[in-house]
Amino acid sequence: MSITRRHLISVATAGAAALTTGLARPALAASEPIRIGWLPALTGPSSSTGVAINRGTEFAVNEINKAGGVNGRQIDLIVRDTQSDPTKAVNAAVELMRQQKVHVVWGPGNSGEALACTPLIARSKVPQLDPCWVDDVIDVEKYPLAFRNAPSNQQAGAAANHYVVDVLRITDVAVVGDTTGYGTSSVETYVPMLKAKGANVVYRGVIESSQPDLKSDMSRMREAGARAIMPWSVNAGFLSRIMNARGQMGWDVPIAGQTTLGSGQTKALLEKPEYWEKVYQINFRSSSVDESGQLPARTREFVNRLHAAGIETSDTLLWWIAVGYDVPHLVAEAVKNAGSEPEQIAGHWNTVKVFPGVYTDYSWSARQHNGFPDAGVVMSQANSFRDGTFRLAPGYSV
């Protein structure tokens, strides 16, 4: 949603009136839209995440605005497609902050783009909500206005490593990422974590995600003695090629890793349905079903509203939609209680304790800007996919 010419004229008129009547700036700020600049990858190789998160973000903005906005102020969602390109993400972030004067930056939605943009956003002193897992994008000393509303790499890696080593009882593993900032940093993070658990990382590699044939790489993993493959990428094509190569080779080892292993886009690219067997991906308790197939009550009510609004969940992951939905509400709560200036928004988030989102209950403090609870991160069975949800992997209970 862009700022219209009529809106610009009205703001200019209000500014002139303030000069002649002595009205202070806060009188104007109290009526202007709350501008959220959103940086998803809606196209390009890493777009599966951004498309889904965008559904939830737009849904929440529409709900809030239809209900009267925030203290009478509408939310203006200004979206810029990064096209899965860190350079384009940086350019879009600059435009959102300098030209659009956004109150909050949401995203970027991919870690490679976030690594490029976060220092710039921090220097501009604009509050930022970040869904990316890479540890480096959250640092209260370097980026005091940046807050994470998803798990960190440490949290995600701990869940996956626990499942492979402690539940599956496998210690000889192959760890592989793609060449994005997310893929490379994940490999660098998870290999030492696995070794600390006593695992033997027999293969470690970073592979170009567009590489059409992965059989040679997979053969090297098998020859090295890997008994499990742990891939880290948000690229559905790359992950599906790993599963297709494993099936073509007749190599019956489990695959456990990134959440996109279980996405509808990945499923659609598999050569055979059985190639999705023995695949386990990071997931979350809020989007996992119990033994009777039921979601938690809060999530179930959310899904009912999504379906009533005609929002598709069968081709994506529910948690992506949910994390997008929670962001406008986190922004609205801050503005409602503290105001829309940067220090007011960030100051409020520093006091958040168990904010009840759909995706999770968020908690931050002045010294901790990672807001996701450890217990919310679980592993699920990829081939149990249904409307963006999953059954928990064997070894877990709701």
C-alpha positions in Angstrom: 0.0 0.0 0.0 1.6 3.3 -1.0 1.0 6.8 0.2 -1.4 8.6 -2.1 -1.2 12.1 -3.6 -4.3 13.0 -1.6 -2.6 11.9 1.6 0.5 13.9 0.9 -1.6 17.0 0.2 -3.5 16.5 3.5 -0.2 16.1 5.4 1.2 19.3 3.8 -2.0 21.2 4.7 -1.9 20.0 8.3 1.8 21.1 8.5 0.9 24.6 7.3 -1.9 24.7 9.8 0.4 23.7 12.6 2.7 26.7 11.7 -0.2 29.2 11.8 -2.0 27.9 14.8 0.9 26.8 17.0 -0.1 23.1 17.0 2.9 20.9 17.9 4.2 18.0 15.9 2.5 15.3 18.1 -0.9 16.6 16.9 0.0 15.7 13.4 1.7 12.4 14.4 -1.4 11.3 16.3 -3.4 11.1 13.0 -0.9 10.0 10.4 -0.8 6.3 9.3 1.6 3.9 11.1 3.9 2.9 8.3 5.3 -0.6 8.4 8.0 -1.2 5.7 7.9 -4.9 4.8 10.8 -6.6 2.9 9.8 -10.0 1.7 11.2 -12.1 -1.2 8.1 -12.5 -3.2 10.0 -13.7 -6.3 13.3 -15.5 -6.8 14.7 -18.8 -5.5 14.0 -18.0 -1.8 10.4 -16.7 -2.2 8.5 -19.6 -0.6 8.9 -18.0 2.8 8.1 -14.5 1.8 5.0 -15.3 -0.1 3.5 -17.1 2.9 4.6 -14.6 5.5 3.1 -11.9 3.3 -0.3 -13.6 3.5 -0.3 -13.4 7.3 1.0 -9.8 7.4 -1.6 -8.5 5.0 -4.4 -10.4 6.8 -3.5 -8.8 10.1 -3.2 -5.3 8.7 -6.6 -5.6 7.1 -8.2 -6.9 10.3 -6.7 -4.1 12.4 -7.6 -1.3 10.0 -11.2 -2.6 9.6 -11.5 -2.6 13.4 -10.6 1.1 13.5 -6.8 1.0 13.5 -4.6 1.9 16.4 -5.9 4.8 18.5 -7.7 5.8 15.3 -4.6 5.6 13.1 -4.6 3.2 10.2 -1.6 0.9 9.4 0.0 1.5 6.1 1.8 -1.6 4.9 4.5 -0.6 2.3 5.8 -3.8 0.6 9.0 -4.0 -1.4 9.9 -7.3 -3.1 13.6 -8.1 -2.5 13.5 -10.7 -5.3 15.7 -13.0 -3.1 18.6 -10.6 -3.7 20.6 -8.9 -0.9 21.5 -5.9 -3.0 17.9 -5.3 -3.9 17.0 -5.7 -0.3 19.4 -3.0 0.8 18.1 -0.6 -1.9 14.6 -1.3 -0.8 15.4 -0.8 2.8 17.0 2.6 2.1 13.9 3.7 0.1 11.5 2.6 2.9 13.4 4.5 5.5 14.4 7.7 3.6 11.6 8.2 1.2 8.7 6.4 2.9 9.7 7.4 6.4 8.5 4.1 7.9 8.0 3.7 11.6 9.1 0.0 11.6 11.0 -2.2 9.2 9.6 -5.8 9.1 12.2 -8.2 7.7 14.0 -8.9 5.4 12.5 -12.3 5.4 15.6 -14.2 4.3 18.8 -14.3 6.4 21.3 -13.4 3.6 19.3 -10.2 3.0 19.0 -9.5 6.7 22.7 -9.8 7.2 23.1 -7.1 4.5 20.3 -4.8 5.7 20.4 -5.0 9.5 23.5 -2.7 10.1 22.0 -0.1 7.7 18.6 -0.2 9.5 20.4 0.1 12.8 22.3 3.2 11.7 19.1 4.8 10.6 17.6 4.2 14.1 14.4 2.6 12.8 12.9 -0.3 14.9 13.1 -3.6 13.2 11.4 -7.0 13.6 13.3 -9.8 12.1 12.1 -13.4 11.4 15.5 -14.7 10.3 17.3 -17.4 12.3 21.0 -16.3 11.7 22.4 -15.4 15.1 24.4 -12.4 13.9 21.3 -10.2 13.0 20.4 -9.8 16.7 22.8 -8.1 19.0 21.6 -5.6 21.6 24.9 -3.7 21.6 25.3 -3.3 17.8 21.6 -3.3 16.9 19.6 -2.0 19.9 16.4 -1.5 17.9 16.4 -4.9 16.2 14.2 -7.7 17.7 13.8 -11.3 16.6 10.3 -12.8 16.5 11.4 -16.3 15.5 13.9 -18.8 16.8 17.7 -18.2 16.5 20.0 -20.6 14.7 21.1 -21.8 18.1 17.6 -22.7 19.0 16.8 -24.4 15.7 20.1 -26.2 15.6 19.7 -27.5 19.1 16.3 -29.0 18.3 17.6 -30.7 15.1 20.8 -31.9 16.6 19.0 -33.3 19.6 16.6 -35.2 17.4 19.4 -36.8 15.2 21.8 -37.6 18.0 19.6 -38.3 21.0 16.4 -39.6 19.5 17.5 -41.3 16.3 20.8 -42.3 17.9 22.8 -41.3 14.9 26.3 -39.7 15.3 27.8 -39.9 11.8 26.2 -37.1 9.9 26.5 -34.9 6.8 25.8 -31.2 7.2 25.2 -29.3 4.0 24.0 -25.7 3.2 23.5 -23.7 0.1 25.7 -20.7 -0.8 23.4 -18.1 0.7 24.2 -16.2 3.8 21.7 -18.4 5.7 23.1 -21.7 4.3 26.8 -20.9 4.9 26.2 -19.4 8.4 24.1 -22.4 9.4 26.8 -24.9 8.5 29.3 -22.9 10.4 27.0 -22.8 13.4 25.7 -26.3 13.5 28.9 -28.3 12.9 30.6 -27.2 16.2 27.2 -27.8 18.0 27.1 -31.3 16.7 30.7 -32.0 17.7 30.0 -30.7 21.2 27.3 -33.4 21.4 29.7 -36.1 20.5 28.6 -36.4 16.8 31.1 -37.1 14.0 30.5 -34.7 11.1 31.8 -37.0 8.3 30.8 -34.5 5.5 30.6 -30.8 5.6 29.7 -28.8 2.4 28.2 -25.7 0.9 26.6 -26.2 -2.5 25.2 -23.8 -5.1 21.4 -24.1 -4.8 20.8 -24.0 -8.6 23.1 -27.0 -9.2 20.8 -29.3 -11.2 22.3 -32.7 -10.2 23.4 -33.4 -6.7 24.2 -37.1 -7.1 28.0 -36.6 -7.0 27.7 -34.6 -3.7 25.4 -37.2 -2.2 27.8 -40.0 -3.3 30.5 -38.2 -1.4 28.3 -38.1 1.7 27.6 -41.8 1.5 31.2 -42.7 0.9 32.2 -40.7 3.9 29.9 -42.9 6.0 27.0 -40.5 6.7 24.0 -42.1 8.4 21.9 -38.9 8.3 21.8 -35.8 6.2 21.2 -32.4 7.7 20.5 -29.8 5.0 20.1 -26.1 5.7 18.4 -24.0 3.0 15.1 -22.2 2.3 15.3 -23.1 -1.3 12.6 -25.7 -2.1 14.2 -26.8 -5.3 17.5 -27.5 -3.7 16.0 -29.5 -0.9 13.8 -31.5 -3.2 16.9 -32.4 -5.3 18.5 -33.8 -2.2 15.5 -36.0 -1.5 15.2 -37.0 -5.2 18.9 -38.0 -5.3 18.7 -40.0 -2.1 15.7 -41.9 -3.6 17.4 -42.5 -6.9 20.5 -43.8 -5.1 18.4 -46.1 -3.0 20.1 -44.6 0.1 17.8 -45.2 3.0 19.1 -42.6 5.5 17.0 -40.0 7.3 17.1 -36.3 6.4 16.6 -33.8 9.2 16.9 -30.0 9.1 15.4 -26.8 7.8 11.7 -26.2 8.0 11.3 -25.8 4.2 11.9 -29.6 3.9 8.2 -29.9 4.8 6.7 -27.1 2.6 4.1 -27.7 -0.1 6.5 -26.2 -2.7 9.1 -28.9 -1.8 6.5 -31.7 -1.9 5.4 -30.5 -5.4 9.0 -31.0 -6.7 9.5 -34.5 -5.5 9.7 -37.2 -8.2 7.9 -39.8 -6.0 5.8 -39.4 -2.9 7.8 -42.0 -1.0 10.9 -39.7 -1.3 9.3 -37.7 1.5 9.6 -40.6 4.0 12.1 -40.4 6.8 12.3 -36.6 6.4 12.0 -34.5 9.6 12.0 -30.7 9.7 12.1 -28.0 12.2 8.6 -27.0 13.2 6.8 -25.4 16.2 4.3 -26.6 18.8 1.8 -23.9 17.7 1.5 -25.5 14.2 1.8 -29.2 15.2 -1.3 -31.4 15.6 -1.9 -33.9 18.5 -2.7 -37.6 18.1 -6.3 -36.8 17.3 -5.2 -34.3 14.5 -6.1 -31.2 16.5 -4.1 -28.0 16.6 -3.8 -25.9 19.8 -7.0 -23.9 20.4 -5.5 -20.5 19.6 -4.0 -21.8 16.3 -7.3 -23.6 15.4 -9.3 -20.4 15.8 -6.7 -18.6 13.6 -6.9 -21.2 10.9 -10.7 -20.9 10.9 -10.5 -17.2 10.3 -7.9 -17.7 7.5 -10.2 -20.1 5.7 -13.2 -17.9 6.2 -11.2 -15.1 4.5 -10.2 -17.4 1.6 -6.5 -17.4 2.5 -4.7 -20.6 1.3 -2.8 -22.7 3.7 -2.5 -26.0 1.8 0.5 -25.0 -0.3 2.7 -23.5 2.4 3.7 -23.7 6.1 1.2 -22.4 8.6 3.9 -21.0 10.9 5.1 -18.7 8.1 1.6 -17.2 7.9 1.3 -17.0 11.7 4.7 -15.2 12.2 3.6 -12.7 9.6 0.2 -12.2 11.3 1.7 -11.5 14.6 3.9 -8.6 13.4 1.3 -5.9 12.9 -0.2 -6.8 16.2 3.2 -6.4 17.9 3.6 -3.0 16.2 0.0 -2.0 17.1 0.5 -2.9 20.7 3.6 -0.8 21.0 2.1 2.3 19.4 -1.1 1.9 21.4 0.8 1.8 24.7 3.9 3.9 24.1 3.7 5.9 20.9 5.2 5.7 17.4 8.6 7.3 17.9 11.5 4.8 17.5 12.5 4.9 21.2 8.9 4.5 22.2 8.4 1.4 20.1 11.6 -0.2 21.1 11.2 0.8 24.7 7.8 -1.0 24.8 9.2 -4.1 23.2 11.9 -4.2 25.8 9.1 -4.7 28.4 7.1 -7.4 26.5 6.5 -10.5 28.7 4.6 -13.4 27.1 2.8 -11.4 24.4 0.1 -13.9 23.1 0.8 -14.2 19.4 -0.6 -17.0 17.2 2.9 -18.2 16.3 4.2 -18.1 19.9 4.2 -16.2 23.2 6.9 -13.5 22.7 9.1 -12.2 25.5 11.9 -9.6 25.2 14.0 -7.5 27.6 16.5 -4.7 27.3 19.3 -7.3 27.3 17.6 -10.0 25.3 16.0 -9.4 21.9 15.5 -13.1 21.0 11.9 -13.5 21.8 11.1 -17.1 21.0 10.8 -19.7 23.8 13.1 -22.8 23.5 10.3 -25.2 24.2 8.3 -24.0 21.2 10.9 -25.5 18.7 10.2 -29.1 17.8 10.8 -31.6 14.9 7.9 -32.9 12.7 7.3 -35.5 10.1 7.4 -33.9 6.6 5.1 -36.4 5.0 2.4 -35.7 7.6 1.9 -32.3 5.9 -1.7 -31.1 5.9 -2.8 -27.5 5.3 0.6 -26.2 6.5 0.6 -28.3 9.7 2.4 -31.5 10.7 2.4 -34.3 13.2 5.3 -34.3 15.7 8.2 -36.5 14.8 8.5 -39.8 16.8 9.9 -39.0 20.2 7.9 -35.8 20.8 4.5 -35.3 22.5 2.2 -32.2 22.4 
